[in-house]
Amino acid sequence: MKKGEKVMDRVQNQKENKAGILDDMLSFIRYTPNREADILAFMEKYQKADHEERPAILEHLRCCMDGKEYPNPYAGGYHYTPDDVSLMGKILDEYIDDLVSAEGDPAAISECVRDTVLKINALNEECGRYLIDTWRRERLCGFINSAAETAGLSQEKDLTLQHRMW
């Protein structure tokens, strides 16, 4: 195996590093019943609801308090979907594939970073800027920069900041 092939294999292996970021995005929108938290959520929903919606919310709150079956109090309140997270995974996979195709060319690698940051920013905008919080932004920047460095780009500065990852 040639030296360049080893580098490209290491770049390809970077795909595994995105799992933690995507899992975090999914965990935020996957509902897991928690009576105490759900009671508070129903109470908050009640306070913000129109007068005619309040009786149904109270009924759900009673069921929750009594340990009976009740609907997800957060339903309809998520700002992004599993499909959005899946699209983020595809963007990151395409980024790695593009880095492999760049074959160590610094200009091409930098272009891959720029294009990826633009795609991620556009997706985040479509999700009302809820998809990427500060923690996820730091993790995404680390992922993007680390993969670019592995692909052969020597970094004097954070490329994602240069391309304004929001």
Backbone bond lengths (Angstrom), bond angles and torsions (degrees), N, CA, C in turn:
res aa  C-N    CA-C-N  psi(-1)  N-CA   C-N-CA  omega(-1)  CA-C   N-CA-C  phi
1 M - - - 1.444 - - 1.527 109.05 -
2 K 1.314 116.26 133.65 1.449 121.38 -179.12 1.524 110.67 -77.77
3 K 1.337 114.89 161.22 1.457 120.45 -179.97 1.530 111.10 -58.25
4 G 1.326 117.97 -44.47 1.462 122.53 179.70 1.519 112.26 -61.26
5 E 1.339 116.65 -36.05 1.459 120.32 178.62 1.522 111.07 -67.20
6 K 1.338 117.55 -37.53 1.464 120.99 177.93 1.519 110.25 -63.58
7 V 1.319 116.61 -42.43 1.465 120.84 178.73 1.524 109.86 -62.09
8 M 1.312 117.32 -46.16 1.460 120.66 -178.53 1.525 111.37 -66.31
9 D 1.341 117.63 -33.55 1.469 120.31 174.09 1.527 110.51 -63.55
10 R 1.347 116.60 -40.94 1.473 120.63 178.39 1.527 110.09 -65.79
11 V 1.324 117.11 -37.23 1.467 120.39 177.03 1.525 109.33 -64.36
12 Q 1.320 115.94 -46.15 1.468 120.61 179.14 1.528 110.85 -59.53
13 N 1.329 117.78 -37.22 1.462 121.79 179.11 1.529 112.41 -66.81
14 Q 1.323 117.83 -16.19 1.466 121.66 178.43 1.533 111.24 -62.62
15 K 1.333 117.24 -23.75 1.469 120.40 179.83 1.531 111.40 -55.15
16 E 1.324 116.44 -33.10 1.463 120.55 -179.71 1.525 111.81 -65.61
17 N 1.316 117.90 -25.51 1.456 121.76 -176.48 1.527 113.84 -74.42
18 K 1.310 117.90 -11.60 1.458 120.60 -179.09 1.527 112.25 -81.04
19 A 1.328 117.79 -14.69 1.462 121.88 -173.52 1.527 113.06 -56.53
20 G 1.323 117.77 -43.55 1.463 120.42 -178.64 1.515 112.51 -62.72
21 I 1.315 116.71 -37.50 1.462 121.28 179.69 1.526 109.82 -66.97
22 L 1.320 115.97 -47.93 1.460 120.50 -178.63 1.526 111.21 -66.97
23 D 1.333 118.08 -39.27 1.461 121.04 177.61 1.518 111.20 -60.63
24 D 1.346 116.52 -39.72 1.454 119.85 178.06 1.525 110.83 -63.88
25 M 1.324 116.52 -42.65 1.465 120.11 179.15 1.529 110.65 -61.20
26 L 1.329 116.45 -41.28 1.463 120.45 -179.37 1.525 112.09 -71.77
27 S 1.326 117.38 -37.84 1.463 119.54 -177.34 1.523 111.07 -63.10
28 F 1.308 116.86 -29.08 1.458 120.36 -179.62 1.523 111.83 -69.76
29 I 1.321 117.83 -28.61 1.468 119.93 -176.71 1.525 113.46 -107.16
30 R 1.313 117.26 -2.31 1.472 119.73 175.61 1.518 108.18 -90.53
31 Y 1.294 114.78 123.83 1.458 120.59 -176.99 1.518 111.07 -83.13
32 T 1.316 115.68 129.27 1.449 123.59 172.64 1.524 106.79 -124.37
33 P 1.334 117.61 116.08 1.466 119.28 -177.50 1.535 112.38 -55.29
34 N 1.313 114.18 136.85 1.467 122.28 177.43 1.522 104.83 -149.77
35 R 1.327 116.70 102.08 1.471 120.89 -171.59 1.517 112.97 -52.13
36 E 1.302 117.92 -46.88 1.461 120.19 -176.44 1.535 111.39 -62.74
37 A 1.332 116.00 -47.13 1.465 120.05 178.64 1.526 110.98 -67.45
38 D 1.332 116.60 -36.45 1.460 120.44 -178.86 1.530 111.76 -68.60
39 I 1.328 117.06 -36.67 1.471 120.42 175.73 1.532 109.70 -59.24
40 L 1.321 115.65 -46.77 1.463 119.60 178.21 1.532 111.38 -62.31
41 A 1.330 116.18 -39.60 1.469 119.88 179.84 1.532 110.65 -64.77
42 F 1.335 117.13 -42.74 1.462 119.56 177.77 1.528 111.33 -64.08
43 M 1.337 116.37 -39.28 1.469 120.12 179.19 1.533 110.59 -63.25
44 E 1.326 116.40 -43.13 1.465 120.47 178.47 1.531 110.16 -65.23
45 K 1.322 115.49 -41.96 1.462 120.02 179.14 1.531 110.13 -62.14
46 Y 1.325 116.43 -40.31 1.464 122.18 178.50 1.526 110.71 -60.68
47 Q 1.312 116.59 -46.17 1.462 121.21 -178.26 1.526 111.75 -61.86
48 K 1.317 117.17 -34.75 1.459 121.38 -176.22 1.534 113.12 -90.01
49 A 1.330 116.66 -10.50 1.469 120.91 -173.06 1.522 112.31 -78.24
50 D 1.327 114.08 155.45 1.464 120.55 171.39 1.524 108.34 -68.64
51 H 1.330 116.38 156.14 1.466 122.73 -175.50 1.533 112.60 -53.02
52 E 1.327 117.10 -42.82 1.474 119.99 -176.60 1.533 113.40 -72.72
53 E 1.325 118.27 -17.83 1.465 121.42 179.04 1.527 112.64 -87.72
54 R 1.315 116.97 -16.50 1.460 121.46 -172.90 1.538 114.83 -64.47
55 P 1.338 121.12 -39.72 1.475 119.16 -179.84 1.535 113.06 -58.11
56 A 1.314 117.61 -41.67 1.472 120.66 179.80 1.530 110.49 -65.65
57 I 1.324 116.07 -39.87 1.468 119.46 179.17 1.522 109.96 -65.48
58 L 1.322 117.65 -40.29 1.470 120.85 177.20 1.528 111.42 -61.06
59 E 1.325 116.24 -40.19 1.470 120.41 178.50 1.536 110.65 -62.36
60 H 1.312 116.59 -42.68 1.467 120.68 177.76 1.528 110.21 -65.31
61 L 1.309 116.37 -39.04 1.471 120.90 177.84 1.525 110.42 -63.29
62 R 1.346 116.96 -42.34 1.474 120.65 177.82 1.529 110.55 -61.05
63 C 1.329 116.30 -44.00 1.474 119.69 179.10 1.519 110.37 -61.72
64 C 1.301 116.88 -42.22 1.458 121.56 179.41 1.527 110.06 -62.64
65 M 1.322 116.70 -46.00 1.472 120.96 -179.05 1.527 111.51 -64.90
66 D 1.334 117.20 -34.82 1.460 122.08 -177.97 1.526 113.53 -86.15
67 G 1.329 117.68 0.18 1.456 121.00 179.61 1.517 113.88 77.57
68 K 1.316 116.72 16.00 1.460 120.87 177.75 1.525 108.62 -89.19
69 E 1.321 115.02 171.61 1.464 119.68 179.68 1.529 109.63 -68.94
70 Y 1.331 115.88 139.69 1.463 121.79 -179.46 1.526 108.82 -146.98
71 P 1.325 116.98 157.62 1.473 119.83 -178.88 1.527 111.84 -76.42
72 N 1.299 115.37 163.57 1.457 122.98 176.69 1.538 108.76 -61.76
73 P 1.332 117.74 116.03 1.465 119.19 -178.56 1.529 113.85 -69.59
74 Y 1.313 116.39 -12.14 1.463 120.65 -178.64 1.526 112.58 -99.11
75 A 1.322 116.88 -2.53 1.472 120.86 -176.36 1.524 109.99 -53.82
76 G 1.315 114.41 133.56 1.455 120.45 179.64 1.520 114.03 81.05
77 G 1.329 116.95 -2.34 1.461 119.98 -177.22 1.516 114.16 -101.02
78 Y 1.321 116.82 1.37 1.457 119.51 -179.88 1.525 109.52 -84.75
79 H 1.289 115.28 146.87 1.456 119.80 -176.23 1.524 112.59 -101.05
80 Y 1.325 116.62 -4.76 1.458 120.44 175.35 1.517 107.91 -148.42
81 T 1.326 115.74 165.52 1.455 121.71 -172.75 1.530 111.10 -120.33
82 P 1.336 116.46 168.83 1.470 118.83 172.98 1.536 112.04 -57.03
83 D 1.324 117.33 -31.02 1.469 120.16 176.96 1.530 111.15 -63.95
84 D 1.327 116.78 -36.58 1.463 120.31 177.01 1.525 110.57 -65.51
85 V 1.328 116.45 -40.06 1.462 120.80 178.28 1.527 109.83 -66.75
86 S 1.329 116.27 -39.48 1.459 120.58 176.72 1.528 110.88 -61.92
87 L 1.320 116.30 -41.02 1.464 120.56 177.60 1.526 110.38 -63.56
88 M 1.330 117.43 -38.98 1.468 120.75 176.09 1.526 109.49 -60.10
89 G 1.324 117.44 -43.45 1.464 120.92 177.42 1.515 111.99 -59.84
90 K 1.326 116.65 -40.87 1.473 120.82 178.49 1.529 110.80 -65.47
91 I 1.330 116.45 -40.92 1.471 120.03 178.57 1.523 109.88 -60.67
92 L 1.324 116.83 -43.20 1.465 120.32 -179.28 1.527 111.64 -69.22
93 D 1.330 116.78 -38.11 1.472 119.55 176.32 1.531 111.09 -65.03
94 E 1.332 116.73 -42.54 1.464 120.16 177.59 1.523 110.91 -62.18
95 Y 1.318 115.86 -36.81 1.463 120.77 177.93 1.526 110.06 -59.56
96 I 1.322 116.62 -47.73 1.467 120.26 179.71 1.528 109.93 -63.58
97 D 1.322 117.13 -44.14 1.465 120.17 178.47 1.531 111.39 -60.35
98 D 1.344 115.90 -40.21 1.468 119.96 178.10 1.526 111.54 -66.17
99 L 1.332 117.01 -36.66 1.464 120.17 177.18 1.525 110.69 -63.70
100 V 1.320 116.52 -40.97 1.462 120.23 177.86 1.524 109.12 -61.80
101 S 1.334 116.65 -43.39 1.466 120.95 179.36 1.518 112.44 -65.59
102 A 1.332 117.47 -26.47 1.468 121.47 -178.95 1.524 112.11 -68.48
103 E 1.326 116.97 -18.86 1.469 123.87 174.77 1.536 113.75 50.39
104 G 1.341 115.73 41.39 1.458 119.47 174.43 1.514 115.92 82.60
105 D 1.317 119.04 0.73 1.464 122.69 179.66 1.536 109.15 -74.52
106 P 1.334 118.09 113.95 1.470 120.97 -175.87 1.531 113.93 -55.93
107 A 1.325 117.88 -40.62 1.462 120.10 179.73 1.529 110.86 -65.12
108 A 1.318 116.52 -41.58 1.464 120.87 179.66 1.527 110.71 -67.43
109 I 1.329 117.24 -39.13 1.464 121.00 178.74 1.526 109.94 -64.49
110 S 1.326 116.15 -44.94 1.462 120.34 178.39 1.526 110.85 -60.27
111 E 1.315 116.68 -38.11 1.468 121.44 177.74 1.531 110.39 -66.00
112 C 1.324 117.48 -37.69 1.467 121.49 176.38 1.528 110.34 -61.01
113 V 1.326 115.83 -44.12 1.467 120.34 179.24 1.525 109.47 -61.40
114 R 1.321 116.68 -48.92 1.465 121.02 -178.90 1.525 111.37 -57.91
115 D 1.316 116.80 -49.28 1.465 120.94 -178.91 1.530 111.59 -61.19
116 T 1.330 115.83 -41.23 1.465 120.30 -179.07 1.520 111.05 -66.69
117 V 1.314 117.01 -44.10 1.467 120.63 178.53 1.527 110.17 -60.96
118 L 1.315 117.53 -41.05 1.465 120.74 178.12 1.540 111.30 -63.17
119 K 1.324 116.93 -42.03 1.472 120.72 178.85 1.527 110.88 -64.74
120 I 1.328 116.62 -43.66 1.465 120.63 179.93 1.522 110.31 -64.80
121 N 1.322 116.73 -43.57 1.463 119.93 178.40 1.529 111.48 -61.01
122 A 1.338 116.99 -41.29 1.466 120.85 179.35 1.533 110.51 -64.08
123 L 1.328 117.25 -43.12 1.465 121.06 178.28 1.528 110.02 -63.15
124 N 1.310 117.05 -43.89 1.460 120.38 179.34 1.530 110.63 -61.59
125 E 1.319 117.46 -39.73 1.473 121.13 177.07 1.527 110.69 -62.59
126 E 1.343 116.88 -43.07 1.466 121.00 178.74 1.528 111.25 -60.92
127 C 1.313 116.56 -26.18 1.470 122.01 -179.39 1.535 110.99 -96.41
128 G 1.300 116.80 19.80 1.460 120.83 178.15 1.518 114.08 66.75
129 R 1.331 116.16 22.33 1.474 124.37 -178.67 1.535 112.16 65.31
130 Y 1.345 117.21 25.79 1.456 121.50 177.91 1.524 113.04 -97.45
131 L 1.331 117.26 -17.04 1.461 120.89 -175.65 1.524 111.94 -68.42
132 I 1.323 116.89 -36.59 1.464 120.66 -174.85 1.523 109.76 -117.75
133 D 1.321 115.27 109.89 1.460 120.02 173.22 1.533 108.07 -95.69
134 T 1.296 117.82 -175.77 1.470 121.31 -176.41 1.523 111.69 -59.93
135 W 1.335 117.64 -45.21 1.461 121.15 -178.90 1.522 110.46 -61.70
136 R 1.326 116.10 -46.68 1.472 119.81 -179.66 1.518 111.25 -65.58
137 R 1.325 117.27 -38.02 1.464 120.72 178.62 1.526 109.95 -59.84
138 E 1.323 115.90 -45.68 1.470 119.47 179.16 1.520 111.16 -62.32
139 R 1.318 116.67 -42.34 1.465 120.34 178.51 1.527 111.66 -65.69
140 L 1.325 117.60 -43.35 1.464 121.12 178.09 1.524 111.37 -62.98
141 C 1.326 116.58 -43.49 1.471 120.04 178.51 1.523 110.00 -61.63
142 G 1.325 116.64 -43.04 1.460 119.93 177.73 1.514 111.98 -61.44
143 F 1.326 116.32 -43.21 1.466 121.59 178.28 1.521 110.99 -60.70
144 I 1.329 116.30 -49.90 1.467 121.39 -177.24 1.523 111.03 -63.91
145 N 1.318 117.00 -47.13 1.464 120.97 -178.74 1.529 112.10 -66.16
146 S 1.321 116.46 -41.75 1.465 120.41 -179.82 1.533 110.72 -63.66
147 A 1.324 116.19 -43.55 1.471 119.49 179.28 1.528 110.74 -64.58
148 A 1.323 117.50 -40.34 1.471 121.00 178.84 1.523 110.38 -63.75
149 E 1.312 116.12 -41.02 1.462 120.16 178.54 1.527 110.71 -66.04
150 T 1.328 116.55 -42.31 1.464 120.95 177.80 1.531 110.49 -61.88
151 A 1.338 116.30 -34.71 1.460 120.92 -179.60 1.527 112.68 -73.46
152 G 1.331 116.49 -11.79 1.457 118.73 174.99 1.511 116.00 120.04
153 L 1.314 117.68 8.03 1.457 119.89 179.67 1.522 109.15 -93.02
154 S 1.323 116.65 118.49 1.459 118.63 175.89 1.519 107.08 -79.18
155 Q 1.313 115.17 132.54 1.458 119.57 -172.77 1.519 111.77 -106.78
156 E 1.315 114.46 121.85 1.457 119.24 171.89 1.529 109.08 -90.36
157 K 1.341 115.93 -25.84 1.459 120.11 -179.48 1.518 109.39 -148.59
158 D 1.304 115.60 169.97 1.452 122.93 -180.00 1.527 109.23 -69.06
159 L 1.319 117.27 113.20 1.467 121.54 -177.97 1.523 112.85 -65.89
160 T 1.322 116.63 -33.45 1.462 118.35 -178.67 1.522 110.76 -68.35
161 L 1.334 117.42 -32.83 1.465 119.70 175.80 1.521 109.96 -69.52
162 Q 1.311 115.34 -37.80 1.459 120.52 178.33 1.526 110.59 -59.51
163 H 1.334 115.95 -34.50 1.469 120.81 -178.41 1.538 112.02 -102.28
164 R 1.312 116.56 9.70 1.459 124.33 174.28 1.519 114.48 59.26
165 M 1.312 115.71 67.20 1.465 121.13 173.43 1.520 107.07 -73.51
166 W 1.294 117.17 119.84 1.466 120.50 178.34 1.478 107.09 -107.59
